[in-house]
């Protein structure tokens, strides 16, 4: 019996299915409410300040479903706006989602391919939280690898022994993900 060769699209679909299945099992085991990633509404979303609350705007990009409360879903949306249109505080770079007071930043982030063609991420973690992270605090940051369509390719962790407030630490992580498939990274705790 011969196997049909997988195209990059079918490999991506298979990988997305494995990641979705892994996330679903993880959610069942941990009791989290995250249901799906990368929901892309066809007609756009009407965004409200609370379930059944006041409409505060609309969104036409991808949205990640974080939780569901009966007829309402809490979503996270990601997009770019001009920095002078918002109060951008902290270091240049990416705010680490879920960090204390939103004060951890991944700065100077660079995505490149290593000698085997895997995605390599380098940068600095900047502590602007006002709190010191000591060795026994086990500071771990998740790097979320995302493809050009906004789908998660994979997630890996970087740990830091200590990070006093106001200081930064360099990080370098060589992943197991094809560099050509990784379009961006996000950071979370």
VODO-967193 format. One record per residue (C-alpha): y, x, z; residue in three letters. Coordinates in steps of 0.2 Angstrom, whole numbers, plus 5000, padded with zeros to 4 digits. Example, Ala and Ser with C-alpha at 12.3 -4.5 7.8 and 13.67 -1.06 7.14 Angstrom:
2
497850625039ALA499550685036SER
This chain:
189
500050005000UNK501750074995UNK503250055005UNK504950004997UNK506250134999UNK507650085011UNK509450085004UNK510850135015UNK511349945017UNK509549895022UNK509550045034UNK511149985041UNK510549815043UNK508949875051UNK509949985063UNK511149835067UNK509649725071UNK508849855083UNK510549875091UNK510849695093UNK509049665100UNK509249815112UNK510949735118UNK510149565120UNK508749635130UNK509949735141UNK511049585144UNK509449485149UNK508949615161UNK510749645168UNK511349465168UNK512849505157UNK513649375147UNK514049475131UNK513249375117UNK513649465101UNK514749595092UNK515749585076UNK516049405074UNK517149385059UNK517949205058UNK518149145040UNK519749045043UNK520449145058UNK520449115076UNK521749015087UNK521949115102UNK522249025119UNK522849095136UNK521349005145UNK519948885140UNK520848735134UNK522548815137UNK524048855127UNK523848925110UNK524649105110UNK524349155092UNK523049185079UNK521849325074UNK520949345057UNK520049505061UNK518349535069UNK518149485087UNK516849535100UNK516149385110UNK516149445129UNK515749285138UNK515549095135UNK516048955146UNK515448795139UNK516548765123UNK517548925125UNK517149105121UNK518149255129UNK518349375114UNK519049555112UNK519949595097UNK520549765090UNK521949805079UNK523449915076UNK525249875079UNK526849985079UNK526950085095UNK528750035097UNK528349855097UNK527349865113UNK527549955129UNK526350105125UNK526050195142UNK524950345145UNK524350485134UNK524250485115UNK522450425111UNK521250295115UNK521350195132UNK519650195140UNK519150015142UNK518749965160UNK519550115167UNK520450095184UNK522250035181UNK521850075162UNK522350245166UNK520950355158UNK521350405140UNK520350495127UNK521650605118UNK521550725103UNK519950635097UNK519150705082UNK517650645073UNK516750765062UNK514950805055UNK513950935063UNK512851055053UNK511450925052UNK512550785046UNK512750695063UNK514350635070UNK515150745082UNK516550685093UNK517750805102UNK519350775113UNK520050775130UNK519850645144UNK521550625153UNK521650545170UNK523250445172UNK522450325185UNK523350405201UNK521550425209UNK520550585209UNK518750575203UNK517650685214UNK515950765209UNK515050625218UNK516050485209UNK514950515194UNK516250485181UNK515350425165UNK516250375149UNK515250275135UNK515750325117UNK515450185106UNK515150235088UNK515750105075UNK515450095056UNK516750045043UNK516349865045UNK516649865063UNK514749855068UNK514149965082UNK513050105076UNK512650165094UNK513250205111UNK513150375120UNK513750435137UNK514850585142UNK514850635161UNK516250735170UNK515950825187UNK517650795193UNK519350745186UNK520850755197UNK522350635194UNK523550705181UNK522250825174UNK521150825158UNK519450885153UNK518850935136UNK517250845129UNK516150875114UNK514750765110UNK513450785096UNK512650615092UNK511150565083UNK512150455071UNK512450495053UNK514250555051UNK514450465035UNK514150295044UNK515350325058UNK517050265054UNK517750265072UNK517450275090UNK517950175105UNK517850225124UNK517350125139UNK516750145156UNK
